[in-house]
Amino acid sequence: MKSIVLPSIWEAFNSEGKEQEEGIVKAKENLKYLEEELKGKKFFGGEHIGFADIALGWLAEYENVFEEVTSMKVIAEDEFPLLSEWKRTFADAPIIKENWPPRDKLVTKFQALREANLLKKVPK
């Protein structure tokens, strides 16, 4: 699922206006699958962090960074309550919390990436 979710969020992150709005819609369609997969479970594999959680773990931090950089909200609590809870639970696990990259560096990195990608789209 990562192969579908990441490109759709990345597309929205690296666009503006109507194109970004369309990208957010596409990303939310892909996230609905993840929301369904969490029904009745704490993590994707059950009660403990597993491979799928690690593969999708970037969502727990990077989606918040993307929101800070662009003000786009992809995973809203009211729309994705299970995924929102999973993000908090996953990010609060000591092994995860202790190993996140520094947030300020992530914000700086993704601001620069977004600016560079938006400049590529400007007609010459």
Backbone as a chain_set.jsonl record, in Angstrom:
{"seq": "MKSIVLPSIWEAFNSEGKEQEEGIVKAKENLKYLEEELKGKKFFGGEHIGFADIALGWLAEYENVFEEVTSMKVIAEDEFPLLSEWKRTFADAPIIKENWPPRDKLVTKFQALREANLLKKVPK", "coords": {"N": [[0.818, -1.205, 0.0], [2.027, 1.188, 0.594], [3.251, 1.983, -1.736], [1.241, 3.184, -3.155], [0.113, 5.123, -1.493], [2.208, 6.922, -0.691], [3.119, 8.19, -3.203], [0.76, 9.604, -3.907], [0.342, 11.4, -1.778], [2.742, 12.776, -1.913], [2.503, 13.963, -4.423], [0.434, 15.804, -3.931], [1.703, 17.361, -1.984], [3.723, 18.569, -3.463], [2.51, 20.458, -5.09], [0.235, 23.138, -5.946], [-2.723, 25.116, -5.271], [-5.516, 24.288, -7.333], [-4.483, 21.895, -8.364], [-3.207, 20.833, -6.125], [-5.415, 20.466, -4.444], [-6.798, 18.471, -5.88], [-4.886, 16.459, -5.688], [-4.924, 15.969, -2.94], [-7.466, 14.88, -2.649], [-7.118, 12.488, -4.082], [-5.124, 11.305, -2.5], [-6.53, 10.944, -0.109], [-8.42, 9.082, -0.905], [-6.789, 6.852, -1.235], [-5.913, 6.569, 1.393], [-8.189, 5.717, 2.679], [-8.291, 2.967, 2.438], [-6.274, 2.17, 4.237], [-7.418, 3.054, 6.612], [-9.603, 1.297, 6.801], [-8.215, -1.104, 7.132], [-7.326, -0.923, 9.734], [-9.455, -1.391, 11.417], [-10.651, -2.563, 14.431], [-8.109, -3.074, 15.389], [-5.009, -2.241, 16.98], [-2.558, -1.812, 15.773], [-1.416, -2.32, 12.376], [-0.921, -5.05, 12.112], [-2.077, -6.102, 14.353], [-1.893, -6.219, 17.831], [0.682, -5.356, 18.239], [3.54, -3.529, 17.032], [4.334, -4.084, 13.689], [5.63, -5.312, 10.533], [4.137, -3.963, 8.492], [3.416, -1.647, 9.839], [5.913, -0.456, 10.26], [6.662, -0.05, 7.591], [4.761, 1.825, 6.84], [5.185, 3.758, 8.654], [6.294, 6.305, 8.252], [4.151, 7.963, 7.79], [3.262, 8.733, 10.304], [4.911, 10.782, 11.195], [5.881, 12.336, 8.999], [3.619, 13.185, 7.583], [2.591, 15.118, 9.288], [4.687, 16.948, 9.182], [4.564, 17.641, 6.479], [2.107, 18.918, 6.54], [2.729, 21.118, 8.148], [4.525, 22.466, 6.481], [3.0, 23.033, 4.178], [0.383, 23.599, 4.94], [-1.59, 21.84, 4.236], [-4.03, 19.48, 5.06], [-4.169, 16.154, 5.326], [-4.723, 13.787, 6.739], [-7.252, 13.958, 8.584], [-8.641, 14.037, 11.828], [-11.445, 13.636, 12.21], [-12.18, 12.474, 9.823], [-10.489, 10.313, 9.454], [-10.376, 8.572, 11.906], [-9.286, 6.161, 13.018], [-6.818, 5.865, 11.748], [-5.647, 8.239, 12.576], [-5.451, 7.784, 15.34], [-3.755, 5.552, 15.262], [-1.446, 6.802, 14.232], [-0.693, 8.432, 16.425], [-0.282, 6.482, 18.446], [1.694, 4.832, 17.297], [3.788, 6.719, 16.912], [4.288, 7.377, 19.553], [5.449, 5.127, 20.631], [8.228, 4.003, 22.399], [10.594, 3.026, 21.004], [10.233, 4.071, 18.491], [9.804, 6.832, 18.917], [12.28, 7.585, 19.994], [13.91, 7.464, 17.826], [13.194, 9.13, 15.702], [14.016, 11.459, 13.142], [15.365, 14.778, 13.795], [12.783, 17.122, 14.137], [12.81, 19.847, 13.279], [14.81, 19.795, 11.358], [13.668, 18.105, 9.484], [11.497, 19.676, 8.646], [12.83, 21.876, 7.5], [14.218, 20.533, 5.445], [12.073, 19.503, 3.867], [10.747, 21.846, 3.165], [12.635, 23.016, 1.476], [12.809, 21.017, -0.519], [10.19, 21.094, -1.527], [10.019, 23.738, -2.513], [11.989, 23.609, -4.526], [10.882, 21.648, -6.221], [8.489, 22.917, -6.973], [9.515, 25.071, -8.385], [10.513, 23.768, -10.619], [8.205, 23.303, -12.001], [7.38, 25.701, -12.992], [6.603, 27.439, -15.872], [8.905, 28.239, -18.468]], "CA": [[0.0, 0.0, 0.0], [2.925, 2.339, 0.625], [3.557, 2.412, -3.095], [0.131, 4.007, -3.644], [-0.123, 6.242, -0.578], [3.283, 7.91, -0.747], [3.084, 9.055, -4.393], [-0.4, 10.509, -3.942], [0.589, 12.49, -0.826], [3.869, 13.534, -2.456], [1.962, 14.773, -5.513], [-0.282, 16.93, -3.319], [2.711, 18.175, -1.305], [4.522, 19.299, -4.452], [1.656, 21.22, -5.997], [-0.469, 24.269, -5.341], [-4.039, 25.432, -5.816], [-6.421, 23.226, -7.776], [-3.714, 20.657, -8.503], [-3.015, 20.301, -4.78], [-6.726, 19.988, -3.984], [-7.038, 17.189, -6.548], [-3.939, 15.507, -5.104], [-5.414, 15.623, -1.609], [-8.601, 13.964, -2.854], [-6.542, 11.201, -4.472], [-4.445, 10.763, -1.322], [-7.549, 10.498, 0.856], [-8.989, 7.834, -1.437], [-5.825, 5.795, -0.91], [-5.857, 6.411, 2.846], [-9.391, 5.001, 3.137], [-7.911, 1.561, 2.536], [-5.554, 2.005, 5.492], [-8.409, 3.215, 7.691], [-10.343, 0.026, 6.878], [-7.31, -2.148, 7.625], [-7.106, -0.751, 11.168], [-10.667, -1.693, 12.19], [-10.503, -3.576, 15.463], [-6.7, -3.342, 15.684], [-4.174, -1.139, 17.441], [-1.583, -1.651, 14.704], [-1.885, -3.017, 11.178], [-0.84, -6.492, 12.297], [-2.744, -6.508, 15.592], [-1.61, -5.479, 19.064], [2.089, -4.956, 18.306], [4.108, -2.963, 15.81], [4.819, -5.1, 12.768], [6.253, -4.875, 9.29], [3.3, -2.964, 7.802], [3.518, -0.395, 10.602], [7.225, 0.122, 9.956], [6.627, 0.402, 6.197], [3.902, 3.008, 6.748], [5.488, 4.612, 9.8], [6.585, 7.683, 7.828], [2.917, 8.745, 7.895], [3.098, 9.228, 11.666], [5.678, 12.011, 11.384], [6.036, 13.136, 7.791], [2.351, 13.831, 7.215], [2.525, 16.334, 10.103], [5.679, 17.871, 8.63], [3.996, 18.144, 5.222], [1.051, 19.872, 6.913], [3.381, 22.339, 8.62], [5.149, 23.148, 5.347], [2.037, 23.451, 3.147], [-0.941, 23.817, 5.537], [-2.568, 20.872, 3.739], [-4.37, 18.453, 6.043], [-4.582, 14.953, 4.608], [-5.305, 12.838, 7.693], [-8.031, 14.682, 9.579], [-9.156, 13.17, 12.9], [-12.856, 13.276, 12.004], [-12.29, 11.692, 8.6], [-9.688, 9.105, 9.619], [-10.135, 8.439, 13.356], [-8.427, 5.016, 13.326], [-5.485, 6.197, 11.26], [-5.147, 9.294, 13.469], [-5.063, 7.125, 16.592], [-2.575, 4.753, 14.945], [-0.308, 7.721, 14.127], [-0.287, 8.816, 17.783], [0.208, 5.296, 19.146], [2.955, 4.448, 16.668], [4.795, 7.75, 17.182], [4.586, 7.382, 20.986], [6.207, 3.932, 21.022], [9.592, 4.461, 22.713], [11.575, 2.705, 19.965], [9.993, 4.989, 17.373], [10.008, 8.204, 19.404], [13.704, 7.817, 20.213], [14.669, 7.368, 16.572], [12.767, 10.076, 14.673], [14.966, 12.544, 12.844], [14.931, 16.036, 14.404], [11.656, 17.702, 13.397], [13.186, 21.1, 12.615], [15.58, 19.452, 10.162], [12.711, 17.584, 8.501], [10.741, 20.814, 8.102], [13.748, 22.604, 6.617], [14.467, 19.695, 4.269], [10.908, 19.402, 2.996], [10.494, 23.174, 2.602], [13.56, 23.177, 0.353], [12.384, 20.101, -1.585], [8.947, 21.595, -2.133], [10.353, 24.925, -3.308], [12.715, 23.169, -5.723], [9.939, 20.959, -7.103], [7.553, 23.9, -7.529], [10.255, 25.844, -9.385], [10.601, 22.94, -11.831], [6.908, 23.33, -12.693], [7.147, 27.04, -13.529], [6.925, 27.523, -17.317], [10.02, 29.163, -18.766]], "C": [[0.859, 1.265, 0.0], [3.158, 2.872, -0.774], [2.446, 3.271, -3.695], [-0.019, 5.264, -2.798], [0.951, 7.311, -0.727], [3.233, 8.768, -2.006], [1.906, 10.029, -4.405], [-0.225, 11.66, -2.957], [1.715, 13.376, -1.346], [3.41, 14.459, -3.582], [1.231, 16.005, -4.959], [0.702, 17.895, -2.656], [3.461, 19.07, -2.282], [3.675, 20.034, -5.487], [0.963, 22.33, -5.214], [-1.854, 24.383, -5.961], [-4.871, 24.22, -6.156], [-5.713, 21.879, -7.89], [-3.476, 20.004, -7.13], [-4.329, 19.745, -4.225], [-7.06, 18.629, -4.591], [-6.12, 16.101, -5.993], [-4.375, 15.054, -3.725], [-6.582, 14.652, -1.707], [-8.088, 12.566, -3.184], [-5.868, 10.533, -3.269], [-5.453, 10.22, -0.313], [-8.236, 9.217, 0.386], [-8.08, 6.657, -1.092], [-5.764, 5.531, 0.593], [-7.081, 5.686, 3.405], [-9.121, 3.516, 3.303], [-7.201, 1.296, 3.868], [-6.489, 2.123, 6.685], [-9.182, 1.914, 7.893], [-9.49, -1.083, 7.481], [-7.082, -2.071, 9.132], [-8.332, -1.096, 12.023], [-10.415, -2.848, 13.156], [-9.072, -3.887, 15.856], [-6.004, -2.068, 16.15], [-3.141, -0.773, 16.376], [-2.067, -2.46, 13.508], [-1.865, -4.534, 11.319], [-1.541, -6.991, 13.555], [-2.37, -5.606, 16.752], [-0.175, -4.959, 19.169], [2.54, -4.398, 16.964], [4.68, -4.093, 14.969], [5.386, -4.479, 11.51], [5.444, -3.783, 8.587], [3.364, -1.615, 8.516], [4.837, 0.307, 10.314], [7.225, 0.697, 8.532], [5.811, 1.681, 6.04], [4.193, 4.037, 7.845], [5.792, 6.057, 9.448], [5.351, 8.565, 7.954], [2.78, 9.411, 9.262], [3.863, 10.524, 11.917], [5.662, 12.905, 10.156], [4.744, 13.821, 7.371], [2.174, 15.115, 8.01], [3.514, 17.39, 9.613], [5.147, 18.484, 7.338], [2.908, 19.176, 5.509], [1.665, 21.196, 7.368], [3.953, 23.15, 7.46], [4.112, 23.732, 4.403], [0.667, 23.869, 3.673], [-2.0, 22.864, 4.982], [-2.778, 19.799, 4.797], [-4.902, 17.253, 5.28], [-5.28, 13.977, 5.549], [-5.982, 13.626, 8.81], [-8.657, 13.693, 10.561], [-10.588, 12.717, 12.636], [-13.06, 12.383, 10.78], [-11.58, 10.338, 8.704], [-9.373, 8.88, 11.101], [-9.186, 7.288, 13.702], [-6.987, 5.288, 12.904], [-4.851, 7.289, 12.131], [-4.672, 8.703, 14.79], [-3.819, 6.269, 16.379], [-1.334, 5.641, 14.881], [0.217, 8.089, 15.506], [0.356, 7.636, 18.515], [1.563, 4.864, 18.6], [4.057, 5.434, 17.043], [5.191, 7.787, 18.657], [5.336, 6.145, 21.466], [7.66, 4.356, 21.258], [10.61, 4.188, 21.61], [11.441, 3.626, 18.753], [10.339, 6.412, 17.786], [11.488, 8.544, 19.533], [14.505, 7.883, 18.914], [14.169, 8.27, 15.446], [13.899, 11.043, 14.376], [14.472, 13.828, 13.522], [13.881, 16.733, 13.524], [12.052, 18.972, 12.645], [13.987, 20.833, 11.341], [14.674, 18.881, 9.073], [11.939, 18.724, 7.842], [11.611, 21.582, 7.116], [13.987, 21.83, 5.323], [13.275, 19.705, 3.324], [10.455, 20.767, 2.467], [11.364, 23.373, 1.364], [13.173, 22.266, -0.814], [11.147, 20.614, -2.306], [9.238, 22.802, -3.021], [11.056, 24.539, -4.609], [11.77, 22.493, -6.715], [8.923, 21.917, -7.719], [8.239, 24.755, -8.592], [10.387, 25.083, -10.704], [9.323, 23.024, -12.661], [6.614, 24.682, -13.345], [7.538, 27.058, -14.988], [8.023, 28.557, -17.552], [9.719, 30.002, -19.979]], "O": [[0.452, 2.294, -0.538], [3.252, 4.083, -0.974], [2.689, 4.011, -4.648], [-0.254, 6.349, -3.331], [0.629, 8.49, -0.874], [3.299, 9.992, -1.891], [2.046, 11.161, -4.868], [-0.606, 12.789, -3.266], [1.645, 14.599, -1.229], [3.867, 15.597, -3.685], [1.399, 17.113, -5.469], [0.544, 19.111, -2.759], [3.795, 20.208, -1.953], [4.094, 20.205, -6.632], [1.092, 22.438, -3.995], [-2.125, 23.828, -7.026], [-4.937, 23.253, -5.396], [-6.284, 20.842, -7.55], [-3.535, 18.782, -6.995], [-4.347, 18.679, -3.611], [-7.548, 17.738, -3.896], [-6.536, 14.951, -5.846], [-4.215, 13.884, -3.374], [-6.67, 13.704, -0.927], [-8.568, 11.577, -2.63], [-6.028, 9.332, -3.053], [-5.245, 9.154, 0.266], [-8.591, 8.367, 1.201], [-8.557, 5.591, -0.703], [-5.582, 4.389, 1.014], [-7.015, 5.105, 4.488], [-9.66, 2.879, 4.208], [-7.495, 0.311, 4.545], [-6.364, 1.377, 7.657], [-9.39, 1.481, 9.027], [-9.986, -1.905, 8.252], [-6.684, -3.062, 9.743], [-8.237, -1.09, 13.25], [-10.024, -3.947, 12.76], [-8.826, -4.853, 16.579], [-6.374, -0.962, 15.757], [-2.882, 0.401, 16.112], [-3.036, -3.21, 13.623], [-2.688, -5.228, 10.722], [-1.587, -8.198, 13.792], [-2.508, -4.385, 16.675], [0.146, -4.205, 20.087], [2.002, -4.741, 15.911], [5.413, -4.947, 15.466], [5.595, -3.268, 11.437], [6.01, -2.788, 8.136], [3.365, -0.566, 7.872], [4.872, 1.525, 10.144], [7.728, 1.797, 8.301], [6.132, 2.525, 5.203], [3.518, 5.062, 7.941], [5.568, 6.949, 10.267], [5.466, 9.767, 8.194], [2.25, 10.517, 9.37], [3.473, 11.295, 12.794], [5.448, 14.112, 10.271], [4.781, 14.936, 6.852], [1.665, 16.102, 7.48], [3.214, 18.583, 9.627], [5.261, 19.69, 7.121], [2.799, 20.184, 4.81], [1.174, 22.267, 7.012], [3.874, 24.379, 7.458], [4.317, 24.824, 3.873], [-0.13, 24.438, 2.927], [-3.189, 23.058, 5.233], [-1.818, 19.273, 5.36], [-5.962, 17.325, 4.658], [-6.312, 13.404, 5.199], [-5.376, 13.922, 9.84], [-9.145, 12.637, 10.16], [-10.91, 11.543, 12.817], [-14.023, 11.618, 10.725], [-12.016, 9.348, 8.116], [-8.215, 8.987, 11.504], [-8.357, 7.435, 14.6], [-6.05, 4.969, 13.635], [-3.647, 7.257, 12.388], [-3.615, 9.075, 15.299], [-2.923, 6.259, 17.224], [-0.285, 5.278, 15.414], [1.425, 8.064, 15.741], [1.413, 7.78, 19.129], [2.476, 4.565, 19.368], [5.144, 5.023, 17.449], [6.309, 8.185, 18.983], [5.812, 6.12, 22.601], [8.257, 5.005, 20.399], [11.423, 5.062, 21.312], [12.426, 3.92, 18.075], [11.077, 7.11, 17.09], [11.903, 9.659, 19.218], [15.657, 8.316, 18.916], [14.679, 8.18, 14.329], [14.66, 11.403, 15.274], [13.278, 13.953, 13.797], [14.078, 16.906, 12.322], [11.664, 19.149, 11.49], [13.856, 21.563, 10.359], [14.881, 19.137, 7.886], [11.751, 18.734, 6.625], [11.166, 21.902, 6.014], [13.96, 22.406, 4.235], [13.438, 19.893, 2.119], [9.832, 20.827, 1.407], [10.887, 23.841, 0.33], [13.206, 22.692, -1.968], [11.066, 20.575, -3.534], [8.756, 22.877, -4.152], [10.749, 25.084, -5.669], [11.853, 22.741, -7.918], [8.537, 21.742, -8.875], [7.617, 25.124, -9.588], [10.374, 25.686, -11.778], [9.354, 22.839, -13.878], [5.698, 24.791, -14.161], [8.675, 26.731, -15.327], [8.056, 29.608, -16.913], [10.539, 30.831, -20.375]]}, "num_chains": 1, "name": "protein.A"}
